[in-house]
């Protein structure tokens, strides 16, 4: 599973990270989620490997989407 992680920065903006690298930063949450979903879908289509988008918050993680499934669904999970 290749995870694209959204993490809130100290300034309140969001970063997109994958495998230890920051791919984008200084984004509003909605734009960060949209871009991360596009990156995950592209990676899944190119590699065939399952991907997901996760949002990290202080109290819980949200598993935003899973590209391994034909119909991605929004899910949440406790930290």
C-alpha distance (Angstrom), angle and dihedral (degrees) to the residues before:
residue distance angle dihedral
X1 . . .
X2 3.78 . .
X3 3.80 109.2 .
X4 3.78 123.7 -156.8
X5 3.78 106.6 -160.7
X6 3.79 127.8 -157.5
X7 3.78 112.7 -154.7
X8 3.78 128.6 -178.2
X9 3.80 112.0 -122.8
X10 3.80 125.0 -142.0
X11 3.82 90.1 -99.3
X12 3.82 92.1 57.5
X13 3.81 94.7 -105.6
X14 3.81 123.3 115.8
X15 3.81 133.4 -115.6
X16 3.80 129.6 -156.5
X17 3.80 113.3 -138.8
X18 3.76 134.2 -180.0
X19 3.81 129.6 179.9
X20 3.81 93.5 -14.8
X21 3.81 96.5 -46.7
X22 3.79 128.2 108.0
X23 3.80 107.2 -131.2
X24 3.82 98.0 179.3
X25 3.79 136.6 -2.9
X26 3.79 142.0 -178.6
X27 3.81 93.6 50.9
X28 3.79 133.2 142.5
X29 3.81 111.4 -115.6
X30 3.81 96.6 -108.5
X31 3.81 92.8 50.7
X32 3.82 91.7 44.1
X33 3.81 90.8 52.1
X34 3.80 92.1 48.2
X35 3.81 93.5 48.9
X36 3.81 94.0 44.3
X37 3.81 90.9 50.1
X38 3.82 90.3 51.1
X39 3.83 91.0 48.4
X40 3.81 91.5 49.1
X41 3.79 93.1 47.6
X42 3.81 91.9 48.4
X43 3.82 91.5 49.1
X44 3.79 90.9 48.0
X45 3.80 92.4 49.3
X46 3.83 92.2 46.7
X47 3.79 98.5 44.0
X48 3.81 105.2 22.5
X49 3.80 88.2 -133.7
X50 3.80 119.9 130.9
X51 3.80 115.3 -100.6
X52 3.79 135.3 -174.6
X53 3.79 140.8 -172.9
X54 3.80 118.4 -133.3
X55 3.79 129.0 -172.5
X56 3.79 114.9 -151.0
X57 3.78 117.1 -152.0
X58 3.78 132.0 168.6
X59 3.83 95.9 -100.0
X60 3.80 106.0 24.5
X61 3.76 143.9 8.7
X62 3.78 120.2 -124.9
X63 3.78 116.9 -149.5
X64 3.79 95.3 -148.4
X65 3.78 103.4 -174.6
X66 3.74 143.0 -15.3
X67 3.79 117.7 -146.0
X68 3.81 92.3 -166.1
X69 3.79 88.5 76.2
X70 3.81 119.3 72.3
X71 3.81 90.8 -131.6
X72 3.85 109.3 39.9
X73 3.77 113.2 -146.1
X74 3.80 132.0 -164.2
X75 3.77 110.6 -114.1
X76 3.77 135.3 172.3
X77 3.74 130.5 -149.7
X78 3.77 133.2 -171.3
X79 3.80 116.3 -111.2
